[in-house]
């Protein structure tokens, strides 16, 4: 021990090798490799992310609706009945797989149950001809059969569903519904909902016989020349407001007598006066010309 101290004093520094020739590091034994804590954290974060994605996918599969009609609670029996009705009344024009037949009928892929319900419930389909316009007529199928055919078309081709529930807004929505109707609908259907002729032999039909469900289905599907008003264009609340306005306008009475097409605050007395004076002037001119 004393010899080692003397050696340090003589050398002026502590030797790297002990007197036995072995280094201090070797005396302590081999050093263990250090673990990287970052790898463990990455593995844990990846596992948590995968578990979260799996749970979200399971929740979506459990609660998200599909494009098929069966997602609305339609039974297999109804779908089979709808297929049979389709094969009897629709397949000739629209094809076995809804792909349509050239010169006969358009494809129904993507048309949805809403389009089928509107066309069938208003009697426009099955079509009586190949004209530019199909007029409303008595429906061939009852409500149940119409829903079955629409459900089958929905199950095969997808598209907008038949609207359900309360489809008419309350009295407080009439102002909004009237404004939207005048902007988007009155140019074709008229301010009095009586309909009007369009170009190329087409006609915007009257809305006086349309039900809430038919109007809503038409907004979703855009039959014939009518544009499609999706929920991104006109919200469901606005659609219900439009229906409330249309149905209220149809049901309202004119306390002063005939509404004269609801062209504005024009009384019947003024119309009678103008018409009467005009007829009187024509008669006077005719009598004067005859006596010459």
C-alpha positions in Angstrom: 0.0 0.0 0.0 2.7 2.4 0.9 4.6 1.4 -2.2 1.6 2.5 -4.3 1.4 5.8 -2.6 5.1 6.4 -3.1 4.7 5.5 -6.8 1.9 8.1 -7.2 4.1 10.7 -5.5 7.0 10.0 -7.7 5.0 9.9 -11.0 2.8 12.9 -10.2 -0.4 11.3 -11.4 -2.5 8.2 -10.7 -1.6 5.4 -13.0 -4.3 4.1 -15.4 -3.3 0.5 -14.5 -3.2 -0.8 -11.0 -0.3 -2.4 -9.6 -1.7 -5.8 -10.6 -2.0 -4.7 -14.2 -5.7 -4.8 -14.4 -7.8 -1.8 -15.3 -10.5 -0.5 -12.9 -13.2 -1.0 -15.5 -12.3 -4.7 -15.9 -12.3 -4.9 -12.2 -15.9 -3.7 -12.1 -16.9 -6.3 -14.7 -18.4 -5.9 -18.3 -20.7 -2.9 -18.8 -24.4 -3.7 -19.6 -25.8 -2.3 -22.8 -28.1 0.7 -22.2 -31.8 0.2 -23.3 -33.3 2.8 -25.5 -36.5 4.2 -23.8 -37.7 5.7 -27.1 -38.4 2.3 -28.7 -40.6 1.2 -25.8 -42.6 4.4 -26.0 -43.0 4.0 -29.8 -44.2 0.4 -29.5 -46.7 1.5 -26.8 -48.1 4.4 -28.8 -48.5 2.2 -31.9 -50.4 -0.4 -29.9 -52.7 2.3 -28.5 -53.4 3.8 -31.9 -54.2 0.4 -33.4 -56.6 -0.4 -30.6 -58.3 3.0 -31.1 -58.7 2.4 -34.8 -60.1 -1.1 -34.3 -62.7 0.2 -31.7 -63.7 3.0 -34.1 -64.1 0.6 -37.0 -66.3 -1.7 -34.9 -68.5 1.2 -33.7 -68.9 2.4 -37.2 -69.9 -1.1 -38.5 -72.4 -1.4 -35.7 -74.1 1.9 -35.9 -73.6 3.3 -39.4 -76.3 2.8 -42.0 -75.7 1.2 -45.3 -77.1 2.2 -48.7 -79.3 -0.9 -48.8 -83.0 -0.8 -48.0 -82.5 -3.5 -45.4 -80.9 -0.8 -43.2 -84.3 0.9 -42.8 -85.8 -2.2 -41.3 -87.3 -3.6 -44.5 -87.8 -7.4 -44.1 -86.6 -10.0 -46.5 -90.2 -10.8 -47.4 -90.8 -7.2 -48.5 -87.6 -7.2 -50.6 -88.7 -10.4 -52.3 -92.2 -9.0 -52.9 -90.6 -5.9 -54.3 -88.4 -7.9 -56.6 -91.4 -9.9 -57.9 -93.4 -6.7 -58.6 -90.3 -5.2 -60.3 -89.9 -8.2 -62.5 -93.6 -8.0 -63.6 -93.9 -4.2 -64.1 -90.5 -2.6 -64.4 -87.9 -5.0 -65.8 -89.0 -4.5 -69.4 -87.8 -0.9 -69.5 -85.2 -0.7 -66.7 -83.5 -4.1 -67.1 -82.9 -7.1 -64.8 -80.2 -5.3 -62.8 -81.6 -1.8 -62.9 -79.0 -0.9 -65.6 -81.7 0.5 -67.9 -82.4 -0.4 -71.6 -81.5 2.0 -74.4 -84.6 3.6 -75.9 -86.8 2.1 -73.2 -85.9 3.4 -69.8 -83.0 5.0 -67.8 -80.8 3.2 -65.3 -82.1 3.1 -61.7 -78.6 2.7 -60.2 -78.2 5.5 -57.7 -81.8 6.7 -58.1 -82.8 5.3 -54.7 -86.1 4.5 -53.0 -87.1 8.2 -53.0 -87.2 8.4 -56.8 -89.0 5.1 -57.1 -91.6 6.2 -54.4 -92.3 9.5 -56.1 -92.7 8.0 -59.6 -94.9 5.1 -58.4 -97.0 6.9 -55.9 -97.9 9.7 -58.4 -98.8 7.1 -61.1 -96.1 8.4 -63.5 -94.6 4.9 -63.5 -95.2 2.5 -65.1 -95.1 5.0 -68.0 -97.8 4.9 -70.5 -95.5 6.1 -73.3 -92.1 7.6 -74.2 -93.0 11.2 -74.2 -91.1 14.2 -72.8 -93.5 14.5 -69.9 -95.3 12.0 -67.7 -98.5 13.4 -66.2 -99.8 12.4 -62.8 -102.4 9.7 -62.9 -103.9 7.2 -60.4 -101.2 4.9 -59.0 -101.1 1.3 -60.1 -99.7 0.1 -56.8 -100.9 0.7 -53.2 -98.7 2.3 -50.6 -97.3 -1.0 -49.3 -96.5 -2.3 -52.8 -94.9 1.0 -53.7 -92.7 0.8 -50.6 -91.7 -2.8 -51.5 -90.6 -1.9 -55.0 -88.8 1.1 -53.8 -87.0 -1.0 -51.1 -85.9 -3.5 -53.7 -84.5 -0.7 -56.0 -82.7 0.8 -53.0 -81.2 -2.6 -52.0 -79.7 -3.1 -55.5 -78.8 0.4 -56.7 -78.6 2.6 -53.5 -79.4 6.3 -53.5 -81.6 8.6 -51.5 -83.9 6.9 -49.0 -87.7 7.4 -48.7 -88.2 10.2 -46.1 -89.9 9.3 -42.9 -91.2 11.0 -39.8 -92.7 14.5 -39.6 -91.9 16.1 -43.0 -93.8 19.4 -42.5 -92.4 22.4 -40.5 -94.4 24.3 -38.0 -96.2 27.6 -38.5 -93.1 29.5 -37.5 -91.3 28.2 -40.6 -93.7 29.6 -43.2 -91.7 32.8 -43.9 -88.5 30.8 -44.5 -90.3 28.2 -46.6 -92.0 30.9 -48.7 -88.6 32.7 -49.4 -86.9 29.4 -50.4 -89.9 28.4 -52.6 -89.9 31.7 -54.5 -86.2 31.5 -55.1 -85.9 27.8 -56.1 -89.3 26.6 -57.1 -91.7 29.4 -58.2 -89.9 30.0 -61.5 -91.1 26.5 -62.7 -94.1 25.6 -60.6 -95.4 29.2 -60.4 -96.1 31.3 -57.4 -99.5 29.7 -57.0 -98.1 26.1 -57.4 -100.3 25.5 -60.4 -97.4 24.4 -62.6 -96.2 25.9 -65.9 -95.0 24.7 -69.3 -91.2 24.3 -69.9 -89.1 24.0 -73.0 -89.0 20.9 -75.3 -92.5 19.8 -74.4 -91.8 19.4 -70.7 -94.1 20.7 -67.9 -93.5 21.6 -64.3 -96.5 19.9 -62.7 -98.9 21.4 -60.3 -98.3 20.8 -56.6 -101.9 20.9 -55.6 -102.3 17.1 -55.2 -98.8 16.4 -53.9 -98.4 14.9 -50.4 -95.7 15.8 -48.0 -93.8 12.6 -48.7 -94.0 13.1 -52.5 -92.7 16.7 -52.3 -89.8 15.6 -50.0 -89.0 12.7 -52.3 -89.0 14.9 -55.3 -86.6 17.3 -53.6 -84.2 14.4 -52.9 -84.4 12.7 -56.3 -85.1 15.5 -58.8 -87.5 13.9 -61.2 -87.4 14.7 -64.9 -86.3 18.4 -65.4 -86.2 19.2 -61.6 -82.8 19.6 -60.1 -81.7 17.5 -57.1 -81.8 19.4 -53.8 -79.5 17.4 -51.5 -79.2 18.2 -47.8 -76.1 20.2 -48.6 -78.1 22.5 -50.9 -81.3 22.7 -48.9 -81.2 21.4 -45.4 -83.8 19.0 -44.0 -85.2 21.9 -41.9 -85.5 24.1 -45.0 -87.2 21.2 -46.9 -89.8 20.9 -44.1 -90.3 24.6 -44.2 -91.0 24.5 -48.0 -93.5 21.8 -47.5 -95.2 23.7 -44.7 -95.5 26.7 -47.0 -96.8 24.7 -50.0 -99.4 22.9 -48.0 -100.5 26.0 -46.1 -100.9 27.9 -49.3 -103.0 25.2 -50.8 -105.3 25.0 -47.7 -105.7 28.7 -47.2 -108.9 30.4 -48.4 -109.5 33.7 -49.9 -111.9 35.6 -47.7 -112.6 38.2 -50.4 -113.7 35.7 -53.0 -111.7 34.3 -55.9 -108.0 34.6 -55.5 -107.4 35.6 -59.1 -104.4 33.4 -59.3 -102.9 35.0 -56.1 -101.3 37.7 -58.3 -101.3 40.2 -55.5 -103.6 42.7 -53.8 -106.0 43.0 -56.7 -109.7 42.9 -55.8 -112.4 41.3 -57.9 -114.2 44.7 -58.2 -111.3 46.2 -60.1 -111.1 43.2 -62.5 -114.9 43.4 -63.0 -114.7 47.2 -63.6 -111.9 47.0 -66.1 -113.5 44.0 -67.9 -116.9 45.6 -67.8 -115.7 49.0 -69.1 -113.7 47.2 -71.8 -116.7 45.3 -73.0 -118.9 48.4 -72.9 -116.3 50.3 -75.1 -116.2 47.5 -77.6 -120.0 47.5 -77.8 -120.1 51.3 -78.3 -117.6 51.1 -81.1 -119.4 48.2 -82.7 -122.8 50.1 -82.7 -121.1 53.3 -84.0 -119.5 51.4 -86.9 -122.8 49.7 -87.7 -124.7 53.0 -88.0 -122.4 54.6 -90.4 
